């Protein structure tokens, strides 16, 4: 696209003003025509100095996997194949859903028959699969009367995965034995480990009841049994991707917070030699990763959820729990991460989660909404004289009524045998890991 600049518009205004002189000097029209002709000739000559689209080639260098919220380096090189220098601006593509807060327009000067390179950082704000299709250039003509906008074809795919930084942070603190700094409490294990691990020689520090007398008689040497905690237990995350997970908290959606916490707990679960699985559902089952162990399982789960976005549909809990019933027979810790906003949602959640009690161990995780909890905290900070006259009184009363209903929902779930967890999205990871460690320490699975 070619567009006139402000300079050309200013020059074109001069003959227009001179046209008014014809009222006073009617015979001055030849001079006016000459001025217009000179302006048109000047504009045409300057138009020919614009570069052509075929004179440039664009190439983008980057890693095709990025992490949400982390800086992702990108390099864009432009080859100038013309005989004239290029001075202008370059702008990389920004598909919908990948907008960045920072300006991505950069000045660039490329000599003739040379290459120019720019380096910048992209901070993806959303998960998903994106395609960067073009590189945009714009430059002025020699006398800056025209501006040309060029779109160079340059297609690259980019997959934005959930925020994995907290997983590496948990791994680092686990190696340093400083998990308490992240809010993870050390759970006191009740009883002893009850899964046989190996036979070994007796040492003076061993208890006599640990001696295996049959193995001792066979080997003619004191032999003891070593036990370990139960392993190969299953944890399946059922994450709601419907309309109740669309809201945002702290700049991220409730679904992103649920994925971050679920993936971090999956890392902890796999480190305990347990199995982890994932089921994402909305109006149907969106993703299903069967429970498995091993280092590759976390990669499967991360790849499965990187393009799952919240949908404005009613979640079908019946289809999700039916799918779990068909594909998961062994006793499992089922972590349902969702939200409730009315009686119908809570009734469906209670009915389906209560049906798992006995066969599985359900854990219902409800995400809090700051718009409900904040008005009560703000009301408590007001002066007693201001509380009666403030509009915050009515907001706090409405929020308190909804929170009482929410507390009753949690109580009903617990009375049905369902474990519950109620916390804010940005603080979900540590309480979820603590609850998992508590379940392990009490041998509930």
Beta strands, then each sheet from edge to edge (+ up, - down):
strand 1: 2-4
strand 2: 56-62
strand 3: 65-67
strand 4: 71-80
strand 5: 86-92
strand 6: 105-110
strand 7: 114-123
strand 8: 128-140
strand 9: 146-161
strand 10: 195-201
strand 11: 223-228
strand 12: 234-240
strand 13: 248-249
strand 14: 252-253
strand 15: 275-281
strand 16: 285-292
strand 17: 332-338
strand 18: 361-368
strand 19: 419-424
sheet 1: 1+ 9- 3-
sheet 2: 1+ 9- 8+ 5- 6+
sheet 3: 2+ 4- 7+
sheet 4: 10+ 11-
sheet 5: 16+ 15- 12- 17- 18- 19-
sheet 6: 13+ 14-
end
